[in-house]
Structure formats: structure tokens, C-alpha cells
């Protein structure tokens, strides 16, 4: 039940002054993290190709909003490089500093990673964003040592710790734990840094654990194991030809090939690479990729109890690199070309949209 202060029939100046004072004490409405980041955070020159307010792609917004959803405890991101995960971590830290102060801990593989993140990523964004500028202290500790990786702010603290020294985790209690590149972390004689860090959150019933990494070895990958235990969300792009959604995969990237008189491939024209929609079979040129990503959606592969864990798999085909780059890298890695994958009795598969641009779906 919500109580509302009764209106004063003939308010005096004192009544109006009290009302204005109480209004200033009212907490601001809670915004999704994606909205808050775009409204409040700025990327400075030198940190991004275009300085100014942060603008997120749809797949980034879904990850951000899951991070600050009060009903979700864990978010696991199995990702590739260059999907903006570091920016999301910085936005998460800034949001908790400004809106929900708490003990925060960021776990990175090495000491160099910690220092580089603070100096090159976190501090520039904080300094360029008035809402959190000068929010973190840069004082020295009792012994006079620099505390660049341990900052205090009203109501909470931020620690950036290297997994290579797990003993540094034993003295901390944290409510929000963020982990980046966990597959690059090694178990030492001092213990498993990831397990120790997660145990540091047990004191908080409203804890938040965000894990992200590019997978390394499938048999030993911790991020793959966490992803398999979750609802396994993937990002699907929307085909501009048929309007259907699909997760882009390597085997759907095709390009033109030069063949000799016997039909043997003698050259690969990777600059012609395009995405073949698995629903309509039309080859979609590179120029439509940004539009398809912007109109995409996250889809979960399996049901999971609300609040237990959600995970996002962001493959390498959403935003970067270009289709031509994917084709070149695939050829260099020895992956089968499209003609080899789709060769049958009638020869390589041809798509109706090979030599024309796609039509746009109705609406």
C-alpha cells in the first residue's frame, strides 16, 4: 500500500518550502543500466573513434539490463573480442558508484591488466562523465603507497584485483563481483582466484556476479561451463530479406571463387563475402549488417528459473569484423569454404540473391 501526503488546501510559504525540501530527498527513479549509461556516461577522445555520449548496440543493451535486473543474480557472457564488454563493465561500476553504493570488486588476470584498465579505461570515462567525475578517491593508504586499484566513495569501495595473487582476495567482502577474461586465469598454489572471489560475496543476499571471457580451450573453459549451465541466450540478427531471426554462424558466410576448367577452386574472392540467411537462402551484402544487428534480439535456448543465472553468447559475426575479414581469417585457419560445405550432386549451392540486393520486409 502506498501512502500519499494529503494536499494542503491553502499552502503557506513554509508548506511549499517543506514540500520542495522533501522532493529533493526522493530517490531518482531506477533506470535500466543501458538507459542510464546512454544518459550519463561519455567516451573521451582517444578512448573511442568518436568521442561523446555512449551509444550501445541492442545486444549490448540486453546484457547491461540483465546486469542491473534485481531478480537476476548472475550474468555470464561468453564472448569474442570487440563486443564492448569492457565498456559495459565500466558502465556497471559507474552505475553502482552513483546510484547504489556497495563494495565492488573487479577481477582481472594480471597486475598489468588491472593497472591498464584503471588508467586507460575506467578513469578516462569517469573523468569525462560529470555524474561520476571525482567520485572515486585517489588517496594513499596508511603506509603512503599508491592505491590506484583501491578506491573509496561514499557508501562503498572499488577494488581491482589480479587473479595471479589470490591471497589478495582473502581480506575482502564484496556485494558486486565483476570478472573479465576468466579463461586467462590460472589456478595457483594459493588457490583458485575465481572460487575465492565468489566466496567473498556470500555475505550479501542481493549479491551480483558478472562473468565474461573469450573461450580458450573448450575442455577446460570455465566460461563455457557456466554458459552451459545457464539459459544459453544467443543474439539473433533479423534478415532484411525475409524478416526471420537467426544466429549468424561461420558456415553461413559465403564468397565468390575462381575455378579453372576442371572446376577446381584456384582463388578465393573474400572481399565478396556475404551472409547467407538460413531461412530464405539469400546472400545478404555487408552493407546491411548494421541494420540487421540493430533489429536483432536475444533468444534463450533453455528455460531457467528466474533469478538463477542468465548468459549471453555473442559470436564474432555481430558487429566486427567485416564479412571479408571473417572469410580471410577462416581461410587462414583452414576452415572449409562454402563451396566445400554445400557441394552436392548439383554442385555448389547458389542463392537467388547472389547478384542483387535484398528487398526489405514489409513494415
N, C-alpha and C positions, 0 to 999 in steps of 0.2 A: 504494500500500500504506500502511496506517495503522498506526503503532506505538503500542502501548498500554503504559503503565508497569505492570510486574508488581506484583501486590498484595503487600504486606508481611505475612507470617504474624502476627507479633505487633508491631504498630507501637508505637513509643515516642512520648513526647510530642513529641520532636524531629521524628519522621516525620510526625506529624499537623500540626505547625506548618508544616513544609515543604510538605505537601500543600495546606493552606489558602492558603499564600502563592502557590503555583503556580496554584491555581484562580483567584485574583484576576487573574492575568496572562492568563488565557484570554480571547480576544476574544469579545464577545457574539455570539450568532447573528445572521446578516443577515436582517433582516425586509424584506418588500416596503414600498415607501415609503408606500403607503396605510395599512398597519397601523401603521407607525412614527409617522406623523402623528397618527393617532387615539389612539395610546397616550401620546404625549409632548407634543403641542402644544395650546395653549389660545388661544381667542379672547377678548380682553379686552372689557370693557364699552365701548361706543362704537364698536367696530370691526364688530360684528355685532349683529343683532337680539336674539340670545340668546347671552350670554357662557357660556364653558365649554369643554370639550374639543371639538376639531374633529371633525365628523362629515361624511363625504364621501358623495356620491351615487355609485351604481355607475359612471356614465360618468366621474366624476372619479377613481375608484379605478383604472380601467383606464389612464387617462393617467398617473397617478402611478406605477403599477407598471412601465409601459413606460420611464419616465424613468430608473429605477434598475436596469433589467434590464441586466446586464453584457454581454449579447450584442447589445444594440441601441445603435448609435452616435448616431442622430439620431431625434428625435421632432418632428414638425411638427403644430401644432394650428391648423386653420382654424376659427375660432370666431365666435360672436356675442358680444354683451355679456352680462355677468352669468351666466357659467358657472363662476365660481370659479377662473379661470386664475391670477389674482394670488395667491390663497391657495396654489395648487399651486407657484408659483414660490417663495414664502416657505418652504413646507414642504421643497422641494428644497434650498434654501440651508441651512436648519437641519439637514437630514439630513447633508449633506456636512460642515458645521461640526462636528457631534457625532460622526459615525461614520467619515467618510472624508475627512480634511482634504486640501485641494488648493487651487490657485489658481482662484478663481471670478470670473466677470465677468458682470454683468447690463447689457445694452444697452437703453436706452430712448430715445425720440425726442428729448426736450429736457432741458435742465438743470432746469427746473421739475418735470418728470416724475420725475427722479432724486431730487430733494430730497423731493418729496411722497411717493414710495414709501418712502424710508428712514424718514421721520418718521411717516407716517400708517399704514403697513402693516407694514414689517419690524420696526422697533424695538418697537412695542406687543406683537406676537406673541412676539418673543424675550424681552422682559421678563416676560411672563405665563407663560412656559414654563420651569420650573426646569432642564430638561435643557440649555438653551442660554442661560439668563439670564446676563448678564455675560460671555458667551463672546467677544464682539467688543470689541476695544479702541476707545476713543474719544480716543486720544492726538492730539497735534498733530505735524505734520511738522517737519523741521529749521528751516523758516522761521517756525514758530509758527502757521501757518494751520490752520483747522479742517479735519479730514479726515473729515467726516461721510459722504462717499461712498467712502472708502478705509479699510477696517477690516482689522486683523490678528487672527489667532487662532492657537493652537498648531498648527503644521504647514501653515498655509495663509494665504490672504488673500482678501478680497472687495472688488471694485471695481465701483462703479455708474457707468457712463459714458454720456454723451449722444451720440447719433448725429450731432448737429449739429456736433460738433467731432471729426471722425475722427482728427485728429492725436494726440488723447489715447490712441488705441489702439496707437500705434506702439511704445510702450515696455513693453507688457505681453505676458506669456506666460501662457496660461491653459489649464487642462485641462477645465473645465466652463464652457460658454458658454450663457447664457440670454438670449433676445431676446423682447421684448414689443412689440406693435403695430408690427411692422416695415413694414407698408404705409404708416404715417405718417412714415417716414424718407425724407429726400430726399438724393439724390446731390449733393454739393457740389464746389467746385473742389479740395478736399483729397482727394477720392476717395469711394468707396462704403463707408460705415461697416460694413455687414453683411459685405461681402467681406473687409475688413481684419480684422474681429473673428474671422471663421472662420479666416483665415490664422494668427492668434495661437494656434490650438490645434494646429497641425501638429506640434509637438514631442512631443505625447503620443499614443502608440499606443492608449491607452484613453480618448481624449477623449470628451466628451459634448456634443452640440449640441441645444438645445431651442429651437424657434422657434414663436411663436404670434402671431396677429394676426386682427383683423376685416378681411375683404377690403374694398377700396375699389373701384378700377377694375379690371374683370376683365382688360383687355388689358395692364395694367402691373403687376398684383398679383404680388409675389414670393411671397407665401404660397400663392396659388393655383397658381403654377408648381411650388413644392415639393410641394404636396399631389398634383398630377397625376403627379409622378414617384415617388410612394410607393405603398404598398399600399392607400391610399384607404379607410381604415376609417371607417365611419359607425356611429352609435349607433341601434339599433332598439329601439323600445318593444314590449311584449307586450300584445296586445289582451286585455282581460278578458272579451270575449265569445267569441272563437273560439280564443284561445291562440296565434295566429300572431304572428310578429315582422314589424315594418315600420318603415321610416324615416318619421317624420311630415313631411309636406310641406304647403305653403300650400294647394295645390288640394284638400287633404283636409279643410280647415276649412270647415264649413257652418253657416249660421244661418237663422233664420226671417225671412221677408219679408212685408210687407203689400202687397197688389196691389189695383188698382182693378178696376172691372167689365170692363175690356178685358184684364186680366191683366198690366198694366204695373206694375212694382215702384215703389211710392211711398214706402216706408220700409224701413229695414233694422233688425232687432231683434238687434243684435250681442251683447247680453247672453245670447242663447240659443245662442251659438256652441259647437260640439262637433266632435270629431274623427271623421271617417268612416273606419273601418278599410277599407283597400283589399282585404282578403281576404273579409270577411263582409258588408261594406256597412253595418254597424250604426253609428249615431251614438253615440259614447261621451261622456257628460257630463264636464264639467270635474272633478268630484269624484273621478274615477278616475285622473286624470293622474299623481299622485304614485305610486300603486300600479303603474301601467304602466311608469313610469320606473325604479322600484326593481327591477322584474323584467326589465329590458331587457338588451341585450347589444351588444357591439361586433362588427361584421361587416366583413371586409375585402373589397374589390371585386376585387382582383387580387393574384396571388401576387408575392412579393418575396423575394429572398434574405435569409435570417435575418441580422439584424445590420446590414443596409444602412440602412434607414430605414422607420419606421412613421409614419403620420399619422392624425389623428383629426379628423373633421368633426363639429362639434357645432352643429346648426342651432338656430334660435330657438324651437323648439317643445317642448324637453325639460322645462325647469323654469320658466322665466319668459319672457314674461309669461303672463297668463291667456288662454284662448281668446278671450274677449270683447275683450281688448286687441289681440290679433292681428287680429281682424276689423275693429276700428276703424282700425287702422293700415293694413290692406290697402285699405280703402275710401278712406282719405285719400290713399294712394299711387296710386289709380286702377287697382288690380288687379281683374281680373274676379271677380264674385261667383259663388258656387257654382251658382246657377240659370243663369247665363250659360255656365258651363263644361259643365254636364251637360244642357243643353237639347237635346232631340231631338224626334222626331215625337210622342212621348207626353208631352212637357212635362218639367218638372224631375224629376230622379230623386228618389224617396222611399225612405227606408231603413226596414227593418222595426223598427228600434229607436228610431225618432224620438220616440215618446211613452212609452217605457218604459226603465227602467234595464237594463243588460246583465246577463246571467247570468254567473256565474263558471265558468271552465273546470274540468273535473274535476281533482282533485288540487291 
